[in-house]
Amino acid sequence: MTHVSGRHFLQIPGPSPVPDRVLRAMSAQVIDHRSPEFGELGLEALAAIKTIFKTTQDVIIYPSSGTGAWEAALANVLREGDSVLMYETGHFATLWKKMAEKLGIEAEFIGGDWRSGADPDQIEQRLRADSGHKIKAVCVVHNETSTGSVSPIADVRRALDAAGHPALLMVDTISGLGSIDFRFDEWGVDVAVSGSQKGLMLPPGISFNAVSAKAVEVSKAGGTRRSYWDWHDMIAINAKGYFPYTPATNMLYGLVEAIKMMHEEGLDTIFARHQRHGAATRAAVRAWGLDVLCNRQGHESGVLTAVVMPEGHSADHFRSEALRHYNISLGSGLSKVADKIFRIGHLGDINDLTLIGALSGVEMGLAKAKVPHEKGGVGVAMQYLQETPAPGIDA
Ligand SMILES: *Cc1c(COP(=O)(O)O)cnc(C)c1O
């Protein structure tokens, strides 16, 4: 290995760069997880994460990646043979469906073209047709990380209500939480799944289930046989700040610090910052003469932008050239769109100059990889940022 000078640009849509303050908070000596000191940390971490989900109900913290929390969500409320309605927003929605099928759950997809978030009207229609209430849950991905499309969760809630359907509303907000507004209680979400390494600015390693009283009730008699993922042992012992097994102690130090930083900046400022950076990125992409994968106005993500490669050009070759020449990691296309798109992450701990640096890496990388494009996308993004007030700075 040779040393590469300067900072690596980690511009994938998770994991996102971890702020120094969070790294420092985590570099503490491990403590006894049954000690009084740990109880205080546990209570602080559990209270803090509720403010990000915007809930007063229970939030469970698992030492696992987001995939573990996906399984926990399904296993606690659904059992073999139960029917669920899912929406094909992209690769992650597809993986969640496959997981449900592995657990023996009958998962039905509303098909999508991977270019928008979920359509609440289609969900409402399907639920109205289910007059016998066979469907036990509706599962939607909030921010589809494989495509850069956002699903309107409040409208999905309204669709369930309009259909008068009692199904649980389950939401994967693994890459949405902390970057895009999410209101667990107000939107009547029953189970929300998230992870540490995206909008929460932490390393990978812990994940979350926010759970409504209704979901907890369903889980008491229902769900798949489970032990490690069971909510009840967790909820009982969490009341005093402890966990039924060894928790990821140092990740909890990081979580408390990251959430402190988020409230210092202000959640609304963070959400507006992501929107503004998403808009600047899309302006750059269009100026390059390239297509943004999300083609539904109002669904474009502030977390990441997926860019469609011109016919006959390899997105993976472009990404490897950008990495080699400019030390920038960009997200790959997943499954159906492998090698056809690349993804620019603009989530978490970034500012205007980080974004401009990243977009410069993309523009220079396109040239190095000989991808046909117009010059000047970075200039267009710069102009957008100069002219659009920065939340928390200009306003
Ligand atoms: C990252 C991600 C996952 C998977 O999380 P892991 O931590 O990799 O297990 C699932 N869904 C979405 C929307 C994601 O962004």
The ligand as an SDF file (V2000), in Angstrom:
LIG
                    3D

 15 15  0  0  0  0  0  0  0  0999 V2000
  -28.4080    0.5560    4.2410 C   0  0  0  0  0  0  0  0  0  0  0  0
  -29.8180    0.1450    4.0860 C   0  0  0  0  0  0  0  0  0  0  0  0
  -30.2800   -1.1180    4.4610 C   0  0  0  0  0  0  0  0  0  0  0  0
  -29.3690   -2.1900    4.9720 C   0  0  0  0  0  0  0  0  0  0  0  0
  -28.7450   -1.8230    6.1640 O   0  0  0  0  0  0  0  0  0  0  0  0
  -27.4250   -2.5950    6.6270 P   0  0  0  0  0  0  0  0  0  0  0  0
  -26.9620   -1.7630    7.7900 O   0  0  0  0  0  0  0  0  0  0  0  0
  -26.4860   -2.5990    5.4770 O   0  0  0  0  0  0  0  0  0  0  0  0
  -27.8240   -3.9580    7.0400 O   0  0  0  0  0  0  0  0  0  0  0  0
  -31.6260   -1.3910    4.3060 C   0  0  0  0  0  0  0  0  0  0  0  0
  -32.4830   -0.4810    3.8110 N   0  0  0  0  0  0  0  0  0  0  0  0
  -32.0710    0.7450    3.4240 C   0  0  0  0  0  0  0  0  0  0  0  0
  -33.0620    1.7050    2.8710 C   0  0  0  0  0  0  0  0  0  0  0  0
  -30.7320    1.0920    3.5390 C   0  0  0  0  0  0  0  0  0  0  0  0
  -30.3140    2.2970    3.1480 O   0  0  0  0  0  0  0  0  0  0  0  0
  1  2  1  0
  2  3  1  0
  2 14  2  0
  3  4  1  0
  3 10  2  0
  4  5  1  0
  5  6  1  0
  6  7  2  0
  6  8  1  0
  6  9  1  0
 10 11  1  0
 11 12  2  0
 12 13  1  0
 12 14  1  0
 14 15  1  0
M  END
$$$$
